[in-house]
């Protein structure tokens, strides 16, 4: 069995005894049937990971002894910030999970003209926290040690006014230029994608006026949860760390 990885908010040092939170204990004890003396890996998002030995464990409480630091950097040289129209139901959850696995460093959910999801201010922060937990869980699975930032959702015009740096691309299936035909070897990529129904012509034109370049993925029209993942995969293959 592959050594399980667990995220911890705490600072971690070799020789330290750490308590695990309840969700981690339940996962290790109930799902994986792990016991005292077995090994896990810990990470806190500050880079690298730590080997640790389970000292005590049940589904509610557990503690480990940190034994070794491993300098493992699995981050792509291509910094990707995905701005994506909020999708309904579990589509957004799935998108955050897969974008994390593909190496995205930042995600900003957007309210656009065709976004069907309506959230109160209280629910906005609750949703952001929910998506951040999904990103952490995806890091545990895919062995990333740096956690993507899930930003507070913005309105479309707020996003265009944000002072973000990088090569700006908006996905648009009615253009002729493909992602592969864009500038060679960007180190930062701002990827803008619409919700179900896509961005309106007005929004596309506003993005272009703000310095974005329109690009398509291929001849087919992809769903909102598929298009950004395909674009990220292409970009990582061209300029990042995916072969």
C-alpha positions as CSV (number, residue, x, y, z in Angstrom):
1,X,0.0,0.0,0.0
2,X,1.2,3.5,-0.8
3,X,2.1,5.5,2.2
4,X,-0.9,7.7,3.1
5,X,-0.4,11.5,3.0
6,X,-2.2,13.8,5.6
7,X,-2.4,17.5,5.6
8,X,-1.8,19.4,8.8
9,X,-2.2,23.1,9.5
10,X,0.5,22.9,12.2
11,X,4.1,23.8,12.0
12,X,6.1,20.5,11.7
13,X,9.5,19.7,13.0
14,X,11.6,16.5,13.2
15,X,11.2,14.8,16.6
16,X,7.9,16.5,17.3
17,X,4.8,14.7,18.5
18,X,1.7,16.0,16.7
19,X,-2.0,15.4,17.3
20,X,-4.0,14.5,14.2
21,X,-7.4,16.1,13.6
22,X,-10.6,14.0,13.8
23,X,-11.1,13.7,10.0
24,X,-7.6,12.4,9.5
25,X,-7.9,9.9,12.3
26,X,-11.2,8.6,11.0
27,X,-9.7,8.2,7.5
28,X,-6.6,6.4,8.7
29,X,-8.3,4.2,11.3
30,X,-11.6,3.4,9.6
31,X,-10.9,3.6,5.9
32,X,-7.3,2.4,5.8
33,X,-7.3,0.3,9.0
34,X,-4.0,1.6,10.1
35,X,-2.6,1.0,13.6
36,X,0.2,2.1,15.9
37,X,3.7,1.8,14.4
38,X,2.8,2.3,10.8
39,X,4.1,5.2,8.7
40,X,2.4,8.2,7.1
41,X,3.5,11.3,5.4
42,X,2.6,14.8,6.6
43,X,2.6,18.1,4.8
44,X,1.5,21.6,5.8
45,X,1.7,23.5,2.4
46,X,5.0,25.1,3.2
47,X,7.0,22.9,0.9
48,X,8.3,19.4,1.3
49,X,6.8,16.6,3.4
50,X,7.6,14.6,6.6
51,X,7.7,11.0,7.5
52,X,5.8,10.2,10.7
53,X,5.1,7.1,12.8
54,X,1.7,6.6,14.3
55,X,1.9,6.5,18.1
56,X,-1.8,6.3,19.0
57,X,-4.8,6.0,16.7
58,X,-8.6,5.5,16.8
59,X,-11.3,7.1,14.7
60,X,-11.5,10.1,17.0
61,X,-8.0,10.8,18.2
62,X,-4.4,10.1,17.1
63,X,-0.9,11.2,17.4
64,X,2.3,10.7,15.4
65,X,6.1,11.2,15.9
66,X,7.8,13.2,13.1
67,X,10.9,11.3,12.0
68,X,12.2,12.7,8.7
69,X,11.9,15.6,6.3
70,X,11.7,14.9,2.6
71,X,12.4,17.8,0.2
72,X,10.0,16.9,-2.5
73,X,9.0,19.6,-5.0
74,X,6.3,18.6,-7.4
75,X,5.2,22.0,-8.6
76,X,5.1,22.9,-12.2
77,X,7.4,25.7,-13.6
78,X,4.3,27.1,-15.3
79,X,2.2,29.2,-12.8
80,X,-1.5,28.9,-13.8
81,X,-4.3,31.0,-12.4
82,X,-7.7,29.7,-13.5
83,X,-10.6,32.1,-13.5
84,X,-13.8,30.1,-14.1
85,X,-17.5,30.8,-14.2
86,X,-19.1,29.0,-11.3
87,X,-20.9,25.8,-12.3
88,X,-23.9,24.2,-10.7
89,X,-24.0,21.2,-8.4
90,X,-20.9,19.1,-8.1
91,X,-19.3,20.3,-11.4
92,X,-17.4,23.0,-9.6
93,X,-16.2,20.6,-6.9
94,X,-14.9,18.2,-9.6
95,X,-13.2,21.0,-11.5
96,X,-11.3,22.2,-8.4
97,X,-10.2,18.7,-7.6
98,X,-8.9,18.0,-11.1
99,X,-7.4,21.4,-11.6
100,X,-5.4,20.8,-8.4
101,X,-4.2,17.4,-9.7
102,X,-3.1,19.1,-13.0
103,X,-1.0,21.6,-11.1
104,X,-3.0,24.8,-11.0
105,X,-1.7,27.2,-8.4
106,X,-4.7,29.6,-8.0
107,X,-8.4,29.4,-8.8
108,X,-10.8,32.4,-8.8
109,X,-14.5,31.5,-9.2
110,X,-16.4,34.1,-11.2
111,X,-20.0,35.4,-11.4
112,X,-20.6,36.1,-15.1
113,X,-23.6,37.1,-17.0
114,X,-24.6,33.5,-17.7
115,X,-23.7,32.1,-14.2
116,X,-26.8,30.4,-12.9
117,X,-25.5,30.0,-9.3
118,X,-26.6,32.7,-6.9
119,X,-24.9,32.9,-3.5
120,X,-25.4,35.2,-0.5
121,X,-22.3,36.8,1.1
122,X,-22.4,34.2,3.8
123,X,-22.6,31.3,1.4
124,X,-19.8,32.7,-0.8
125,X,-17.3,32.3,2.0
126,X,-18.7,28.9,3.0
127,X,-18.4,27.7,-0.6
128,X,-14.8,29.1,-0.9
129,X,-13.9,27.2,2.3
130,X,-15.5,24.0,0.8
131,X,-13.5,24.3,-2.4
132,X,-10.3,25.0,-0.5
133,X,-10.9,21.7,1.4
134,X,-11.4,19.9,-1.9
135,X,-8.0,21.3,-3.1
136,X,-6.3,20.1,0.1
137,X,-7.8,16.6,-0.3
138,X,-6.6,16.5,-3.9
139,X,-3.1,17.5,-2.8
140,X,-3.1,14.6,-0.3
141,X,-4.0,12.2,-3.2
142,X,-1.7,13.6,-6.0
143,X,1.3,14.2,-3.7
144,X,1.5,18.0,-4.2
145,X,3.0,19.7,-1.2
146,X,1.9,23.2,-2.1
147,X,-1.8,23.9,-1.8
148,X,-3.6,25.9,-4.5
149,X,-5.2,29.1,-3.3
150,X,-9.0,29.2,-3.9
151,X,-9.8,32.9,-3.9
152,X,-13.1,34.6,-3.0
153,X,-15.5,34.6,-5.9
154,X,-15.5,37.8,-8.0
155,X,-17.8,39.4,-10.5
156,X,-16.5,39.3,-14.0
157,X,-15.7,43.0,-14.2
158,X,-13.9,42.8,-10.9
159,X,-11.7,40.1,-12.3
160,X,-10.8,42.2,-15.3
161,X,-9.8,45.1,-13.1
162,X,-7.6,42.9,-10.9
163,X,-3.8,43.6,-11.3
164,X,-2.9,40.1,-12.3
165,X,0.3,39.3,-14.1
166,X,0.9,36.7,-16.8
167,X,0.0,35.6,-20.3
168,X,-3.7,36.1,-20.5
169,X,-5.9,33.6,-22.5
170,X,-9.6,33.4,-22.7
171,X,-11.1,30.2,-24.1
172,X,-13.3,31.0,-27.1
173,X,-14.4,28.3,-29.5
174,X,-15.2,30.7,-32.3
175,X,-11.6,31.9,-32.9
176,X,-9.0,30.3,-35.1
177,X,-6.0,30.5,-32.9
178,X,-5.2,27.5,-30.7
179,X,-3.4,27.4,-27.4
180,X,-0.4,25.8,-29.1
181,X,-0.1,28.8,-31.4
182,X,0.3,31.3,-28.5
183,X,3.5,32.9,-27.1
184,X,6.3,30.4,-26.5
185,X,7.3,29.4,-23.0
186,X,5.2,31.7,-20.7
187,X,6.0,31.3,-17.1
188,X,2.6,32.6,-15.9
189,X,-0.7,31.8,-17.5
190,X,-4.0,33.5,-16.7
191,X,-6.8,31.3,-18.1
192,X,-10.3,32.7,-18.3
193,X,-13.2,30.3,-18.9
194,X,-16.9,30.9,-18.9
195,X,-19.7,28.9,-17.1
196,X,-22.4,26.7,-18.7
197,X,-23.4,28.6,-21.8
198,X,-20.0,30.3,-22.0
199,X,-19.0,33.9,-21.8
200,X,-21.2,36.4,-23.7
201,X,-19.9,38.3,-26.7
202,X,-19.8,41.4,-24.5
203,X,-17.7,39.6,-21.9
204,X,-15.3,38.2,-24.6
205,X,-14.8,41.7,-26.1
206,X,-14.2,43.1,-22.6
207,X,-11.6,40.5,-22.0
208,X,-9.9,41.2,-25.3
209,X,-9.9,44.9,-24.5
210,X,-8.2,44.0,-21.2
211,X,-5.3,42.3,-22.9
212,X,-6.6,38.7,-23.2
213,X,-5.9,36.6,-26.3
214,X,-8.7,34.4,-27.5
215,X,-7.8,30.7,-28.1
216,X,-9.6,27.5,-28.7
217,X,-8.7,23.9,-27.8
218,X,-9.8,22.2,-31.0
219,X,-12.8,21.7,-33.3
220,X,-15.2,20.4,-30.6
221,X,-17.2,22.5,-28.1
222,X,-16.4,21.2,-24.7
223,X,-18.4,21.5,-21.4
224,X,-17.4,24.1,-18.9
225,X,-15.9,21.5,-16.6
226,X,-14.0,19.8,-19.5
227,X,-12.7,22.8,-21.4
228,X,-10.4,24.3,-18.7
229,X,-8.9,20.9,-17.8
230,X,-8.1,20.2,-21.5
231,X,-6.6,23.7,-21.8
232,X,-4.5,23.2,-18.6
233,X,-3.3,19.8,-19.8
234,X,-2.2,21.3,-23.2
235,X,-0.4,24.2,-21.4
236,X,1.3,21.9,-19.0
237,X,2.5,19.7,-21.9
238,X,3.8,22.7,-23.9
239,X,5.3,24.8,-21.1
240,X,5.0,23.0,-17.8
241,X,5.9,19.6,-16.5
242,X,3.6,17.1,-18.3
243,X,5.0,15.0,-21.1
